[in-house]
């Protein structure tokens, strides 16, 4: 059953009894229920956790101000501090992994460790200029020479799938997030980090995890799971549970 956190700004589903030890942070366009199997397995082992719907996804309301993962970390910091009297293990998939990385770097007082999977932590290279046709339409729109309807049609034609599916504040959040890179946060993490990557993750290739690993100075590991793609929480939840249990000791 969903429960409200942070004065109703955040919703999530708790699993297990007793104090919360683990928080699960989902990917872009997904929901906390992606981690239902993981959380159930931990609860069966006597470890309580909560699967959160990030702001603007699932049951959680949209943020009032657009911002990337760094802004989302600020939004989550207060509610997470209130979740448990102890320090938390954060498990972040994709966009959730960006947020977990920022939280680990900026709030080690309540983060005990991090498990990351399929997280686009570093830019893979220059994104390149948008197609000429799109740039022309955008320039004309800025000058008021074409309307919003035609501009949106161009966004739908030339934008990524995530961009096309996002609207309003969430579209601004997406744009802010894809322009962030987390070299500084990775270098400042002081808690243990486990990177668990799908061998066949084409959205965020293993090479990104390898580059990120080289920037982390705290205790860390990288494990590549054979025959798994980007959706580790769905495809191989037991792999995430195993890493959480290692961090819990």
BELMO-V218688 format. One record per residue. N is the residue number from 1. PHI is phi in whole degrees, 0 to 359 (* if undefined). Layout:
[[N,PHI] [N,PHI]]
//
This chain:
[[1,*] [2,293] [3,228] [4,273] [5,229] [6,57] [7,57] [8,85] [9,274] [10,210] [11,236] [12,200] [13,245] [14,280] [15,231] [16,86] [17,251] [18,90] [19,295] [20,287] [21,247] [22,225] [23,237] [24,254] [25,241] [26,277] [27,273] [28,298] [29,75] [30,249] [31,220] [32,300] [33,295] [34,305] [35,261] [36,302] [37,294] [38,302] [39,294] [40,296] [41,298] [42,293] [43,300] [44,297] [45,265] [46,88] [47,249] [48,274] [49,211] [50,221] [51,261] [52,269] [53,268] [54,293] [55,308] [56,93] [57,233] [58,59] [59,272] [60,278] [61,293] [62,299] [63,292] [64,279] [65,231] [66,282] [67,186] [68,278] [69,297] [70,296] [71,293] [72,298] [73,299] [74,296] [75,296] [76,272] [77,303] [78,298] [79,302] [80,292] [81,300] [82,277] [83,291] [84,212] [85,284] [86,254] [87,273] [88,249] [89,268] [90,256] [91,244] [92,237] [93,255] [94,54] [95,303] [96,298] [97,291] [98,300] [99,296] [100,300] [101,297] [102,296] [103,297] [104,296] [105,285] [106,258] [107,225] [108,294] [109,292] [110,235] [111,249] [112,266] [113,181] [114,223] [115,243] [116,241] [117,215] [118,57] [119,265] [120,282] [121,280] [122,226] [123,294] [124,270] [125,152] [126,300] [127,286] [128,82] [129,285] [130,300] [131,305] [132,304] [133,299] [134,294] [135,296] [136,294] [137,298] [138,297] [139,296] [140,294] [141,295] [142,298] [143,271] [144,75] [145,269] [146,226] [147,274] [148,295] [149,297] [150,289] [151,297] [152,293] [153,300] [154,292] [155,299] [156,293] [157,283] [158,257] [159,281] [160,291] [161,300] [162,298] [163,294] [164,295] [165,280] [166,271] [167,222] [168,56] [169,300] [170,296] [171,295] [172,294] [173,298] [174,298] [175,299] [176,297] [177,291] [178,291] [179,264] [180,265] [181,218] [182,242] [183,304] [184,295] [185,297] [186,300] [187,289] [188,258] [189,289] [190,246] [191,260] [192,298] [193,231] [194,245] [195,257] [196,235] [197,238] [198,284] [199,305] [200,254] [201,287] [202,269] [203,284] [204,227] [205,298] [206,304] [207,303] [208,295] [209,296] [210,295] [211,294] [212,296] [213,303] [214,290] [215,264] [216,273] [217,264] [218,281] [219,302] [220,204] [221,211] [222,228] [223,232] [224,258] [225,262] [226,295] [227,65] [228,243] [229,260] [230,282] [231,267] [232,307] [233,300] [234,267] [235,281] [236,213] [237,301] [238,297] [239,292] [240,289] [241,300] [242,299] [243,290] [244,298] [245,297] [246,297] [247,291] [248,288] [249,77]]
//
